């Protein structure tokens, strides 16, 4: 267990915990999908790549990749790219991922792993 001095503890914001919680949830999700043989991993030039074989994340990444390539190749304006991103954010359940509330992060975690 890590102990903090009171002053250090007061300087840590809820958003720091939220970021850590979200990262932990992503790791837990990846491990769960690995257990079910639903991901592939590859490594090249000291970079690790992950591929989801099925589900919502696979569908999102495929769609995002197509849009991102158009944007990066200057075939899609930054305004239209932003419209895509904002529409995807609005599709998320109550935008819980972007909340700074630790309780909402716990709720999202519970939703993911029911």
DAJOZI-V350247 format. One record per pair of residues at least 12 apart in sequence whose ideal C-beta (glycine too) atoms are under 6 Angstrom apart, sorted by the first residue. I is the first residue (numbers start at 1). J is the second residue. D is the distance in whole Angstrom. If there is no record, write none. Layout:
# DAJOZI-V350247
{{I/J/D} {I/J/D}}
This chain:
# DAJOZI-V350247
{{14/100/5} {14/102/6} {15/100/5} {17/102/6} {18/100/6} {18/105/5} {21/105/4} {25/109/5} {38/53/5} {38/54/6} {39/52/6} {67/84/5} {96/108/4}}
